[in-house]
Amino acid sequence: MTDKQRIFSGIQPSGLATLGNYLGAIRNWVALQDGHDCIYCVVDLHAITEWQDPAELQRQTREMTATLLACGIDPGKHILFLQSSVRAHAQLAWIFNCVARLGWLNRMTQFKDKAGKDREGASAGLYVYPNLMAADILAYHATRVPVGEDQRQHLELANDIAQKFNHDYGVDFFPTIEALITGPVPRVMSLRDGTKKMSKSDPSDQSRINLNDDADTIALKIRRAKTDPEALPSEPMGLANRPEARNLVGIYAAMDATDAAAVLRQHGGKGFGPFKEALAALLVAKLTPIARETDRLLADPAGVDAVLREGAERAAAIANPIVAEAERLVGFLRV
Ligand code: TYM
């Protein structure tokens, strides 16, 4: 046993990893490997809450795994696995479906966003999605969860579920979860609309940078990114009410490991043209090595699969006894 706090986080293989995933989550996941026991999960059960073509889902699952490895997730020291391979997630999620209240789920803004106007046509899975997320984390008694800002509400719900379970069954079984929303850009916005989150499921590929975009694609997307007609301000205060400018400056600062003030000292007062050229060059320099390494790993699909297989064994060894105990507490007879 170690007294290190256990970290858990997940990412959906519902598309290619984006710059939003990278700056909001993956970069932190990599950093947290120093000094913590980390469990990182490719969440395919979550992905099918919205339609996924089966062949594409398989391809994207491998690609997401390879991307995480290319970013620096180390399966030698930590656990990287596929959610559907460890049955304990779905088993605990069912119990949590019976603990969480409809009223709690009705408040989830992500469900409202994703279901859109056609609420009646959304899957029941999309509705109970946060309960499965709570199960992902609590099946490991993980206490720290590095995510982007958009997941904050789901983690608050996970704590409500843990508390209600403990209260209803008169135990102190599930721990409190702490959200680690400490990425340099907790919410990276769309390149086409500075008020919308950058998302791998946005219909427009121009709205995002994918981690496997080549240099020309990155340059073109940044050149076409929406901006306003003003020059860049020389201080961060001047970014207020300029969501597109704030987003691009934030991305630049995060990629260059500096802050908005430093970026604006260098680029303030100039138009977006030269700034976009500099930003594209920075993104190409930092992201194309990740894309190259992802391609190298994908040339050996069996190698990627082996990482997931071994990860699932180690994950199950932790989750199975915890979920078995939850089932015992609920009163399931074991014969
Ligand atoms: P997902 O796949 O949408 O995103 C994975 C991670 O990337 C972060 N992220 C962003 N951060 C900043 N700016 C953005 N534009 C942006 N887009 C995505 C997300 O906050 C997330 O941290 N429900 C989760 C996956 C999940 C999970 C879990 C996470 C399932 N079980 C248990 C933590 C713990 C999701 O859909 O992430």
Boltz pocket constraint, residues with backbone or C-beta under 6 A from the ligand:
constraints:
  - pocket:
      binder: B
      contacts: [[A, 8], [A, 9], [A, 10], [A, 11], [A, 12], [A, 13], [A, 20], [A, 21], [A, 22], [A, 23], [A, 24], [A, 25], [A, 26], [A, 43], [A, 46], [A, 132], [A, 133], [A, 134], [A, 136], [A, 137], [A, 145], [A, 146], [A, 147], [A, 148], [A, 149], [A, 150], [A, 151], [A, 185], [A, 186], [A, 187], [A, 188], [A, 189], [A, 197], [A, 198], [A, 199]]
      max_distance: 6.0
